[in-house]
Amino acid sequence: MNKLVKYVRNQFPALEKTVNGFPAAFLDGPGGYQVPICVIKAVEDYLVNMNANSGGAFLTSQRTDETLKSARETFADFFNCSYEEVAFGANMTSLSFSLAQALMREMNTGDKVLITQMDHDANRAPWIELQERGIVVEDVAVNVNSCTLDMDDFKSKLSENTKVVACNYAQNAVGTISDIGQIISMAHEMGAVTVVDAVHYVAHGPTDVQEIETDFLICSAYKFFGPHIGILYAKKEALDKLRTMRVRSQKAYPPYMIETGTLNHEGIAGAKAAVEFIADIGSICGNTPEIQQRVNHLEGRRHDIVAGLMVFDDYEHRLMDYLIEGLTGIQEITLYGPPKGHPRTSTVSFTYAGHTAVEVARYLDSKGLFVWDGDFYASTLIDRLGLRDQGGLVRIGIAPYNTKEELSRVIEALKVGVI
Ligand SMILES: Cc1ncc(COP(=O)(O)O)c(C=O)c1O
């Protein structure tokens, strides 16, 4: 086991579980990560030392406000934006619905929203709902053979009537990373507002909202070592223009204007610790010449966050190559995902001839190997791939706490055959 993974694993108490005498291997990351001890401690610290509602004159309430502000500043470094552009919510799905409702108020009957067949339903349903109000929703096709977005179809459907383009950064069932910068730039040329679902992407690479120039971007902390909360980046000028749904006493300016009710303070404290965990890895392991060359123009916590994500990405991709090679040799397996060389996350999905996805997942569980099966709410993609009848895909997520040994166990178990 290399030094990085040893250091990382020591911080995750959950990894000590066993199943039928086998050590548990958490290969379910795209559904939610395990959390390091610093996140658990941050949640505990909040609840013990700061627990209060926000905006009061007394000690714990003031500490709560400081924690929220400091979490916004931490996520500002995570996204490369200002802290006033970071809003919190229950999860990505809720934030997405709130945003869609607010954007709808600026649209007229016949205006168009462009979504994609590659998207999780949390980035489709909130827009499809708007059809009831006369908004036209169009779907960009997927290239089924390569699990990539059909950019010609995107270009042909994008028009001056398109008011919103909603698209994922990385696809959560098959790991494809789309050219989000190009999609955003083309959408902006037509005057459309852009909403990026970065839930699957953010754990696998640095996010720079200034570089991609999106108006909105949403992710969830539980997909990268944190508790179950959602985070919205909202370009100040873009959010400022919207009439969000809110109670009258809520602050009517960014970023607070889209936050409803009392936030999950302990979850936010934990999410801040999750980003600090990534930065910690960057400062300890990110001093290789390749990484330094890419981050040496950055400073402070942003430098360490980007370095940390690059350390993880490099490690995960090496494991991914090993897994794909191992699975390719098994006759019953068909892999789904982008072609070699196309940008992707380390999420690897497949079908196994003669067995449904859930049968494979149950078999692997009996050996302590936790993997997801199904459509992962990427329902349209799974339908387009024609995989509904066999229960969708088996999905293996590779997180920084996973090891080559765990992947060897998967490969060996599948070589023997699903029992
Ligand atoms: C790509 C993607 N988008 C959106 C979501 C929904 O996120 P949340 O559970 O925070 O609503 C998920 C969850 O799996 C996802 O993978």
The ligand as an SDF file (V2000), in Angstrom:
LIG
                    3D

 16 16  0  0  0  0  0  0  0  0999 V2000
  -24.5130   13.8390  -11.0640 C   0  0  0  0  0  0  0  0  0  0  0  0
  -25.4800   13.9690   -9.9200 C   0  0  0  0  0  0  0  0  0  0  0  0
  -26.2960   15.0220   -9.8910 N   0  0  0  0  0  0  0  0  0  0  0  0
  -27.1830   15.2120   -8.9090 C   0  0  0  0  0  0  0  0  0  0  0  0
  -27.2740   14.3200   -7.8780 C   0  0  0  0  0  0  0  0  0  0  0  0
  -28.2660   14.5830   -6.7830 C   0  0  0  0  0  0  0  0  0  0  0  0
  -27.5860   15.0720   -5.6600 O   0  0  0  0  0  0  0  0  0  0  0  0
  -28.2990   15.2370   -4.2660 P   0  0  0  0  0  0  0  0  0  0  0  0
  -28.4310   13.8730   -3.6750 O   0  0  0  0  0  0  0  0  0  0  0  0
  -27.3790   16.1080   -3.4710 O   0  0  0  0  0  0  0  0  0  0  0  0
  -29.6180   15.8760   -4.4910 O   0  0  0  0  0  0  0  0  0  0  0  0
  -26.4570   13.1920   -7.8520 C   0  0  0  0  0  0  0  0  0  0  0  0
  -26.5820   12.1820   -6.7910 C   0  0  0  0  0  0  0  0  0  0  0  0
  -26.2650   11.0400   -6.9760 O   0  0  0  0  0  0  0  0  0  0  0  0
  -25.5220   13.0220   -8.9010 C   0  0  0  0  0  0  0  0  0  0  0  0
  -24.6840   11.9860   -8.9360 O   0  0  0  0  0  0  0  0  0  0  0  0
  1  2  1  0
  2  3  1  0
  2 15  2  0
  3  4  2  0
  4  5  1  0
  5  6  1  0
  5 12  2  0
  6  7  1  0
  7  8  1  0
  8  9  2  0
  8 10  1  0
  8 11  1  0
 12 13  1  0
 12 15  1  0
 13 14  2  0
 15 16  1  0
M  END
$$$$
